[in-house]
Amino acid sequence: MKLNYKEMGHGKPLLILHGLFGTLDNWQTLAKRLAENFNIFLVDLRNHGRSPHADEHDYDVMADDVLELIEDLQIPTPAIMGHSMGGKVAMKFALKYPTRLTKLIVVDIAPKAYPPHHDEILDALQSVNLETATSRKEIEDQLAQKIEDQEVRLFLLKNVYRKENNTYGWRMNLDALQKNYDNISAAITADVPFKKDTLFIKGGRSRYILPEDLYTSIEHLFTQVEIETIPGAGHWVHAEAPDQMYDLVTRFLSV
């Protein structure tokens, strides 16, 4: 699985992994700032962006994808940061290959299993008729029938591209993501904890990390952990509070 990536900057290497339905482009703005001090690798995870599609989609194989990228590019032992689903990939990688990274940053996700909460989005995406759509506006109008939040619609529309035959398509492998949704929601587990420096960053308005998660799943798996909360930010912390994210990440990686 040869993952698509974008490299920028110089310094200590940092891999950044996006969330479900996302692409590496979601992190471009913050990555450009971080690239002033770090060698950034923005990554499209399998079944997302411009990376290959596959029937398999679970955290074991996605961690292996990241290891393959690191080995292919001969990246010196990097730090890894992941958001949401990408945060779970980063956690799995750290627990499975602890000698292959220096530090771990997890953005607004816990290692626990989550109940299904993307049914509306999956239903909306599957309802769009891309074959007959003549514009991105028409696609957004179809999404709007099921998704009221314009920010969510615009986020999803970043997955739309125009094919050679002039019809539209999804960059993501929508069928595989729906089929493997239970794997995406699943808990991250390990027999041995990750003992290197770990930073969890939580959005103050987000419910993805609850107070009890610190003493159950998080501290159990990550023994050298600190948790920082950014007040006022929701789940997409990097987009809603880029200055605070930049400061936290830079401080953590520079020590």
LUMMARDO-976222 format. One record per residue (C-alpha): residue in three letters; x, y, z. Coordinates in steps of 0.001 Angstrom, whole numbers, plus 524288, in hexadecimal, padded with zeros to 5 digits. Each point is the difference from the previous one (the first is absolute). Example, Ala and Ser with C-alpha at 12.3 -4.5 7.8 and 13.67 -1.06 7.14 Angstrom:
<nodes>
ala|8300C|7EE6C|81E78
ser|8055A|80D70|7FD6C
</nodes>
This chain:
<nodes>
met|80000|80000|80000
lys|80794|80BD1|7FB05
leu|7F9B9|80B5D|80718
asn|7FF2A|80D4F|7F9A0
tyr|80742|80A76|80783
lys|80502|80DF3|7FF51
glu|80CF0|8043A|805F4
met|803CB|80DA9|8045A
gly|80995|806B8|8090C
his|80C9F|7FC23|806B9
gly|80393|7FB3B|80D86
lys|7FB1F|7F4C3|8085F
pro|7F64E|7F79E|7F84A
leu|7F181|80067|80363
leu|7F58E|7F79E|7F962
ile|7F213|8054F|80057
leu|7F445|7F6E5|7FE2E
his|7F257|80544|7FCF4
gly|7F2C3|7FB34|804AF
leu|7F4A3|7F892|7FA05
phe|7FB2C|805B5|7F2FA
gly|80BD4|80918|80019
thr|80C38|801DB|7F7CE
leu|80D9B|8053D|8023A
asp|7FB13|80D1C|7FAD3
asn|7F859|801D7|80CBB
trp|80CFD|8028C|806ED
gln|80691|80894|7F5BF
thr|7FEAF|80D07|80718
leu|80572|7FB6D|80D02
ala|80A38|7F78A|7F94A
lys|805A8|80BAE|7F8C6
arg|8023C|806E6|80CF5
leu|805D4|7F3E7|8064F
ala|808CC|7FE25|7F428
glu|807A5|80BF6|8043A
asn|805EF|7F774|80AAF
phe|7FD03|7F1E9|7FC43
asn|800B7|7F6C3|7F45C
ile|7F17B|7FD7F|7FDE0
phe|7FA27|7F42F|7F921
leu|7F168|80194|7FD70
val|7FA12|7F2AF|7FD2A
asp|7F3A7|7FB38|7F932
leu|7FBD3|7F3A4|8072F
arg|7FB21|7F460|7F825
asn|7F28C|801B4|7F9DC
his|80179|80EC9|8013E
gly|8052E|80B00|7F79E
arg|8094A|7FB82|7F562
ser|80466|7F3AC|806F5
pro|7FC38|7F29B|7FAA5
his|7F305|7F99C|802D9
ala|7FEE9|7F2B3|8068B
asp|7F578|7F73F|805B3
glu|8073D|7FF0D|80CFE
his|7FF08|80B8D|80935
asp|80403|7FE1E|80E2B
tyr|80A41|805A9|80903
asp|8098B|7F4B1|7FEAC
val|8012D|80169|7F145
met|80006|80ED8|8009F
ala|80B28|7FFD7|809D6
asp|80741|7F6F2|7F6C3
asp|7FD6F|80986|7F4CD
val|80685|80AD4|807D5
leu|80BA7|7F75A|80335
glu|8018F|7FCE2|7F18D
leu|7FFFB|80E82|7FCBA
ile|80A47|802E0|80A5D
glu|8088E|7F504|7FAF3
asp|7FE3E|80363|7F19E
leu|80381|80E45|8024F
gln|80AB6|7FC6F|809C5
ile|7FAA4|809FB|80996
pro|8085A|800F4|80C4F
thr|7F7F3|7FC03|80BDA
pro|7F4BB|809DC|7FF6B
ala|7F5F9|80573|80942
ile|7F227|7FC8A|7FBDE
met|7F3B4|80833|801AC
gly|7F267|7FB52|7FC8F
his|7F258|805AF|800D6
ser|7F3D0|7F7EA|802AC
met|8011D|7F388|7F7D1
gly|80DEB|8041E|7FCDF
gly|8024B|8013A|80E9F
lys|7FC08|7F1D8|801A9
val|80942|7FC1C|7F504
ala|80ACE|8078C|806E2
met|7FCDF|7F95B|80CFC
lys|80004|7F28C|7F9B2
phe|80CF1|802EF|7F95C
ala|80628|80465|80CDA
leu|7FB52|7F3EB|8073E
lys|803BE|7F6B2|7F50D
tyr|80CFE|80634|7FC06
pro|80493|807CA|80BF5
thr|80E24|800D7|7FB76
arg|7FC1B|80619|7F300
leu|7FB8F|80D3F|80530
thr|8051C|80A04|809A0
lys|7F384|80659|80509
leu|7F15A|7FE8D|7FE1B
ile|7F5A4|80A98|7FEC6
val|7F19C|7FC33|7FFE0
val|7F5DB|80A49|7FC87
asp|7F243|7FEC7|805A1
ile|7FE10|7F164|80075
ala|80158|7F59B|80A9E
pro|80441|7F1CE|7FE34
lys|7F263|7FB4C|803CA
ala|7F570|7FA8B|7F721
tyr|7F5D5|809E9|7FB9A
pro|7F1A8|7FD73|7FCFF
pro|7FBF5|8024C|7F1D8
his|7FE78|80E98|7FD93
his|8027E|801EF|7F177
asp|7F3A3|7F99C|7FAD8
glu|7FA74|80CEF|7FB39
ile|80C76|80365|7F8A2
leu|8016F|7F281|7F9EE
asp|7F1BB|80024|7FBF4
ala|80181|80D99|7FA18
leu|80C4A|7FC58|7F872
gln|7F9D6|7F39A|7FAA4
ser|7F3E6|80792|7FBD5
val|80789|8093F|7F70E
asn|7FEFA|7FCD7|7F179
leu|80D7A|803CE|7FB2C
glu|7FDC6|7FA66|7F274
thr|7F59E|80A0B|7FCAE
ala|8052C|80BA5|807C4
thr|8045B|80B55|7F770
ser|8066B|8088B|80A71
arg|8057E|7FFC3|80DC5
lys|7F4B4|808DC|803EA
glu|7F672|7F59B|7FB90
ile|80733|7F5E0|80836
glu|7FF6F|808F8|80BD2
asp|7F178|801F6|7FDCE
gln|7FE27|7F134|8003E
leu|807D9|7FF04|80CA4
ala|7F813|80B28|805DD
gln|7F3CA|7F7A4|7FF4A
lys|805BC|7F788|80AD9
ile|80AAB|80869|80653
glu|7FC19|80D54|80531
asp|80D86|8045D|80482
gln|806A2|8072C|7F4CB
glu|80D93|7FE57|805F0
val|7FE3E|7F143|7FFDB
arg|7FB3D|80086|7F1E2
leu|80BBC|80824|7FBBB
phe|80926|7F697|8071E
leu|7FA18|7F475|7F8C1
leu|80047|80728|7F300
lys|80ED2|8003E|800BC
asn|7FF23|7F1B1|7FC39
val|7F98A|8030C|7F2EA
tyr|80819|7FFB2|7F384
arg|7FD1A|80049|7F17B
lys|80305|7F384|7F877
glu|805BA|7FF33|7F25A
asn|7F262|7FD5E|7FA74
asn|7FBA9|80CFF|8060A
thr|7F77F|7F9C6|80A80
tyr|80299|801A7|80E8A
gly|80527|7F609|809A8
trp|803D8|7FE76|80E40
arg|80E62|7FF8F|8036F
met|7FCAA|7F75B|80BA3
asn|7FC13|7F1CA|7FEC0
leu|7F26B|8022C|80560
asp|7FB86|7F1D0|7FF08
ala|80BF4|7FAEE|8074B
leu|7FE8E|80A31|80AB5
gln|7F1C3|7FC77|801F8
lys|802D1|7F167|7FFD3
asn|80B0D|8017C|809E9
tyr|7F971|80A03|808C1
asp|80049|7F6CE|80BAF
asn|80ED0|7FF0E|7FE74
ile|80103|80EE0|7FF95
ser|7F7FA|80136|80C85
ala|8077F|7F53C|80706
ala|808B5|801CA|80BE1
ile|80EC6|80054|7FF52
thr|805AD|7F58D|808DC
ala|80D6A|7FAA6|80374
asp|80631|7F713|80A0A
val|80B83|8093A|80245
pro|7FE51|80EC9|80187
phe|8074B|80A71|7F84C
lys|80A14|805CA|8092F
lys|804E0|80BBE|7F840
asp|7FB39|80E19|800E2
thr|7F1E4|80143|7FB8D
leu|7F752|80BF8|7FEAB
phe|7F132|7FF7B|7FEDD
ile|7F9B0|80CA9|7FB4C
lys|7F174|8016A|802A6
gly|7F653|809E8|7FAF0
gly|7F914|80677|80B70
arg|7F29A|7FEDB|7F97A
ser|80267|7F22E|7FB08
arg|7FAC4|7F3C4|8069A
tyr|80966|7F69D|7F97F
ile|808E0|7FFA5|80C07
leu|7F8D1|7FF88|80CFF
pro|80628|801FA|80D82
glu|7FEB0|7F194|80346
asp|8079C|7FC32|7F3C0
leu|80C83|8051F|80620
tyr|7FF8E|7F605|80AF9
thr|7FAFF|7F4A2|7F7FB
ser|804A9|7FE67|7F210
ile|809F1|80B1C|7FEAE
glu|808E4|7FEC9|80BEA
his|7FF0B|7F138|7FF22
leu|8060B|7FFEF|7F257
phe|80898|80C36|8006D
thr|8080F|8011D|80C67
gln|8070E|80CCF|7FCDD
val|7F3FE|807C7|7FC1B
glu|7FB6E|80DF7|80174
ile|7F2D1|80525|7FBD1
glu|7FDB7|80DFA|7FBA5
thr|7F297|805E4|7FDB0
ile|7FDE1|80B58|7F6A4
pro|7F411|80776|804FF
gly|7F5B3|80357|7F5F2
ala|804DF|7F663|7F5B5
gly|7F7AF|7F4E0|7FAED
his|80444|7F321|7F9FF
trp|80775|8064F|7F4B2
val|80991|80653|80968
his|80A7F|802DF|7F5D9
ala|7F669|807A6|7F78B
glu|7F914|8071F|80B0F
ala|80BC2|80372|80884
pro|80C1B|7FFCB|7F744
asp|8080A|80959|80853
gln|7FE13|7F829|80C6E
met|80288|7F34B|7F8A1
tyr|80C8C|80585|7FA5C
asp|804C7|80441|80D5C
leu|7FCE2|7F2E9|80691
val|805FB|7F7B0|7F546
thr|80C2F|8085D|7FED4
arg|80250|80026|80EAF
phe|7FE03|7F14D|80149
leu|808E7|7FC62|7F4AA
ser|80AA7|809B1|8036D
val|802C5|7FAB0|80D9E
</nodes>
